[in-house]
Amino acid sequence: MMMNNSLKSLSKLSPGTVIHGKWHRNQYTIIKELGNGANGVVYLVRDSSRQVALKISDNPSSIISEVNVLKSFTKVQGSALGPSLFDVDDWETVGKQFSFYVMEFIKGPNLLTFIQQKGPEWLGVLLLQLLADLDVLHEKGWVFGDLKPENLLVNGPPIRVRCIDVGGTTIKGRAIKEFTEFYDRGYWGMGSRKADERYDLFAVAMVIINTAYPGRFNKTTGGISQLMGMVKQKPELNLYQSIIKNALSGNYQTAGEMRRDVLAALQPRKQKSDAGNQVKSRSQLHRNGAKRNVTKKKGGLFETALIILTLSFLYFFYIYVQIL
C-alpha cells in the first residue's frame, strides 16, 4: 500500500529525534525504525527508563482504533496476544500534529524463523497458544486480519507467541482493513474479506503451510485444489493435513474448535511415547524378575551345598567318635 507524503515524512525521523507528548508531557527518543505501513510508522524508542515501541500516524482514527484493540487485550487476564499499552498522546512539530501510542517492545524471532531454528516440533505448541488467544480476541468482537509470521514473534522464557501489529485488527462484520495476499482467503478465491472468525483461521492454516514453504509460492489455479496439492507434497505437514483443509474450507466456527483438533493431532505422539515407556517398563520388570530368579536359584544351590557339607561333617565326626 502507498504511503502519503505526511507518512513518508514520519518514516524519515532520524535516531536521536525526541518526540514530546503534548498532553502527558512524556518524552521519547528515537533509536531506530522498526517498520511502516499504510496507517503509520513504528519506532524503537527510549523513555526515561526503558526501550519501548512507538507507533505514530497522521490518521488519529486509526490510532484510536488500534488503542481500543490493545485496551481490550489488557482486560483479558492471562492473555498475552498483543503488546501492553503504556501511553497515548499527540506530537506537534513543524506546524503539524500527529497522534501516537507507546507499547511494549517485544523481542524475539518471528514464528517462521523460530521454527526453522528450533525445529518443527515447536509448531504444535505455538499453534495451541495462538488459537487460544485468537479465541479470546474473537469473543471480544475483533478479528486480527493481517495474520502472518512477520506479525507473530516468539519470546521467552517461557516460550510464548505474541502478536506485534494490531493495525489490521477489525471489528467483526466490517471489511478487513489490512491483509497480505498469501494469507488472505479472498486472494485465493476462497471467501470474502469480511471480518469473521474463519478469516483468521484461514490465515492460521496458511501460516502452517508457510512453515513448510518458507519462500511461499505463487497462485496458479488457486482454490482448495492448489493449496491442498502443495500440502500433500510436504511430509512435515501430514500431521496437520485435515486441520489445514478444514480451516481453508471454513469448516471451523471458532478458534477453539481448531485448537481441539490440533490438540488431538498432537495426542497420538504423546500416547505413542507413553506406550513406548510402558513397553520399556514391562521389559525392565521382566529383566529385573529374571535377575531375581537367577539370584534366587543361585541362593538355593548355595543353601543345598551348605546343608550337604554340614551333614557330611557331622557324619564323619560321628564315625570318628565311634572308632575312638
MODAJO-V111143 format. One record per pair of residues at least 12 apart in sequence whose C-alpha atoms are under 8 Angstrom apart, sorted by the first residue. I is the first residue (numbers start at 1). J is the second residue. D is the distance in whole Angstrom. If there is no record, write none. Layout:
BEGIN
I_J_D, I_J_D
END
This chain:
BEGIN
1_37_7, 1_38_6, 2_38_7, 3_37_7, 3_38_6, 6_58_7, 7_40_6, 7_41_7, 7_57_7, 7_58_7, 10_41_7, 10_56_8, 10_57_8, 11_33_8, 11_36_7, 11_41_6, 13_30_8, 14_30_7, 14_32_8, 15_29_8, 15_30_5, 15_31_5, 15_32_6, 16_29_6, 16_30_5, 16_31_6, 17_29_6, 17_30_5, 18_30_6, 19_91_7, 20_91_6, 20_92_8, 21_89_6, 21_90_6, 21_91_5, 22_89_7, 22_90_5, 22_91_6, 22_92_7, 23_89_6, 23_90_7, 24_89_7, 26_47_8, 27_47_6, 27_48_8, 28_45_6, 28_46_6, 28_47_5, 28_48_8, 29_45_5, 29_46_5, 29_47_7, 30_43_7, 30_44_6, 30_45_4, 30_46_7, 31_43_7, 31_44_5, 31_45_5, 31_46_7, 32_44_5, 32_45_7, 39_57_6, 39_58_8, 39_59_7, 39_62_7, 39_167_7, 40_55_6, 40_56_5, 40_57_4, 40_58_7, 40_59_8, 41_55_6, 41_56_6, 41_57_7, 42_54_5, 42_55_4, 42_56_6, 43_55_6, 44_105_7, 51_105_7, 52_102_7, 52_103_6, 52_104_5, 52_105_5, 53_102_6, 53_103_5, 53_104_6, 53_105_5, 54_100_7, 54_101_6, 54_102_4, 54_103_6, 55_100_5, 55_101_6, 55_102_7, 56_98_7, 56_99_6, 56_100_4, 56_101_7, 57_98_6, 57_99_6, 57_100_6, 58_97_7, 58_98_5, 58_99_6, 59_98_8, 59_99_7, 60_98_7, 60_99_6, 62_167_8, 63_99_7, 63_100_7, 63_101_7, 66_166_6, 66_167_6, 66_169_7, 67_85_8, 67_88_8, 67_101_7, 69_142_8, 69_166_7, 69_169_7, 70_82_7, 70_83_7, 70_84_7, 70_85_6, 70_166_8, 71_85_7, 72_140_7, 73_137_8, 76_136_8, 79_133_6, 79_136_8, 80_133_7, 80_162_7, 81_130_8, 81_133_6, 81_134_8, 81_161_7, 81_162_5, 81_163_6, 82_162_6, 82_163_5, 82_164_6, 82_165_8, 82_166_8, 83_103_6, 83_104_5, 83_105_7, 83_106_7, 83_162_8, 83_163_7, 83_164_6, 84_103_6, 84_104_5, 85_101_8, 85_102_6, 85_103_4, 85_104_6, 86_101_8, 86_102_5, 86_103_5, 86_104_7, 87_101_6, 87_102_5, 87_103_7, 88_100_6, 88_101_4, 88_102_6, 89_101_6, 106_153_8, 106_155_7, 106_162_8, 106_164_7, 107_153_7, 107_154_8, 107_155_6, 108_153_6, 108_154_5, 108_155_5, 108_156_8, 109_153_6, 109_154_6, 109_155_7, 110_149_6, 110_150_6, 110_151_7, 110_152_5, 110_153_4, 110_154_6, 111_149_5, 111_150_7, 111_152_6, 111_153_6, 111_154_6, 111_161_8, 112_149_6, 112_150_8, 112_210_8, 112_211_6, 112_214_7, 114_154_7, 115_211_7, 116_211_8, 120_236_8, 124_262_7, 124_263_8, 124_266_7, 126_160_7, 126_161_6, 127_259_8, 127_262_8, 128_259_6, 128_262_7, 128_263_7, 129_160_7, 129_161_7, 130_161_7, 130_162_8, 131_255_5, 131_256_7, 131_258_7, 131_259_6, 132_255_7, 132_256_7, 132_259_7, 134_255_6, 135_254_7, 135_255_5, 135_256_6, 138_197_6, 141_171_6, 141_172_6, 142_169_7, 142_170_6, 142_171_5, 142_172_5, 143_169_6, 143_170_5, 143_171_6, 143_172_6, 143_195_6, 143_196_6, 143_197_6, 143_199_8, 143_200_7, 144_166_7, 144_168_6, 144_169_4, 144_170_6, 144_200_6, 145_168_5, 145_169_5, 145_170_7, 145_176_6, 145_177_7, 145_178_7, 145_179_6, 145_195_7, 145_199_7, 145_200_6, 146_167_8, 146_168_5, 146_169_7, 146_178_6, 146_179_5, 146_180_6, 146_183_8, 147_179_8, 147_183_7, 147_200_7, 147_203_6, 147_204_7, 148_180_8, 148_183_7, 148_203_7, 148_204_8, 148_207_6, 149_207_7, 151_163_6, 151_164_5, 151_165_6, 152_164_6, 170_195_6, 171_195_7, 172_194_8, 172_195_5, 172_196_6, 173_194_6, 173_195_5, 173_196_6, 174_194_6, 174_195_6, 175_193_6, 175_194_5, 175_195_6, 176_193_6, 176_194_6, 176_195_5, 182_206_7, 182_216_8, 183_202_7, 183_203_5, 183_204_8, 183_206_6, 183_207_7, 184_199_8, 184_202_8, 184_203_6, 185_199_7, 185_202_7, 185_203_7, 185_248_8, 188_219_7, 188_222_5, 188_223_5, 189_222_7, 189_223_6, 190_223_6, 190_224_8, 190_248_8, 190_249_7, 197_253_7, 197_254_6, 197_255_7, 198_247_7, 198_250_6, 198_252_7, 198_253_7, 198_254_7, 201_247_6, 201_248_8, 201_250_8, 201_252_8, 201_255_7, 201_258_8, 202_247_5, 202_248_5, 202_249_8, 202_250_7, 204_247_8, 205_243_8, 205_244_5, 205_247_6, 205_248_7, 206_244_8, 208_237_8, 208_244_8, 209_231_7, 209_237_7, 212_234_7, 212_236_7, 212_237_7, 224_245_8, 224_248_7, 224_249_7, 228_245_7, 239_265_7, 239_266_8, 240_262_7, 240_265_7, 243_258_7, 243_261_7, 243_262_7
END
